[in-house]
Amino acid sequence: MYRKGVLDLADMTDLPREFREALAEHACIGLPTVERVTPSADGSRKIVLKLEDGGRVSAVVMPDDDRTTLCLSTQVGCGFECAFCLTGTMGVDRNLTEAEILGQLLLANALLRDEDRRVTHMVFMGMGEPLANLKAVVRAVHVMTDPKLGLGYSPRRITVSTVGLVPGIERLAREGLGVNLAISLHAASDEVRGRLMPVNRSFDLETLMNAVRQYPLAPRQRVFFEYVLLEGVNDSDEDAHRVAKLLRGVRAKVNLIPFNDWPGARFRRPPLPRILAFQSILLGAGVTTTVRWSKGEDIGAACGQLREAVPA
Ligand code: SF4
């Protein structure tokens, strides 16, 4: 089922018919319903999925040359209330099951099959905090990576992103999955980070960085740091120097994300020269840094823009 992408028991024609019928009496392949697929001008697509209980989540497919990245959701809503994030205004309704997480991948691959493409990379950066639903995420990753029984993806093509839940980072490290770790950093002082991300009041930067330093990395593997640039809040030269200092001695790659506007947001995207100046300070300090121009902005699929109605 996983390797061939067959999503209906009746289509498993390499199995004897009686066996398929017996299987159908005891098991079903339950997938979320694709409610709509919204294409963006830049080629990305937001897949809105309706779950059995009526909850909705999104998965975003982002094709780029020879790679196709899928951004996965792990919860209905999110309870972490980052100040710049639309998803965080919803509150959390519930965790997704392992099957609902895998369902996003299977449906995305089914959608891409007509174009002779397949998801090549996965990022757990959609709706929700993956490490607040670690058990289901770990199980889903096992199926994604198992070479015999699962989909056979390399763990190095999978990135688990966290807002900075230190116990979750420690548990993920112990699982030894080999997946990439991404930290939503967004500020390099406790004062600013605490204002932007309430989670920083529970796990401050020092505690977070200690956990990051313990995360096992393969040779040439790095920890990703996501940094949304907000004009006048965290985008000064001093902020950039603080980030460089914080990451000293860590094998890190920084992704700068110019803020994606949404109705009612209190923040603004910095002008381009400011974004480039911030990047060049980090590069000058020897920190690999890219600017990620978000995909799917026009369809509400960019970072921090995912919001679907929760069931009444
Ligand atoms: S940025 Fe991530 S963790 Fe923060 S509120 Fe948004 S979805 Fe939740």
Residues whose N, C-alpha, C, O or C-beta is under 5 A from the ligand:
A	BS01	SF4	C78 F80 E81 C82 C85 T87 G88 G126 G128 E129 V163
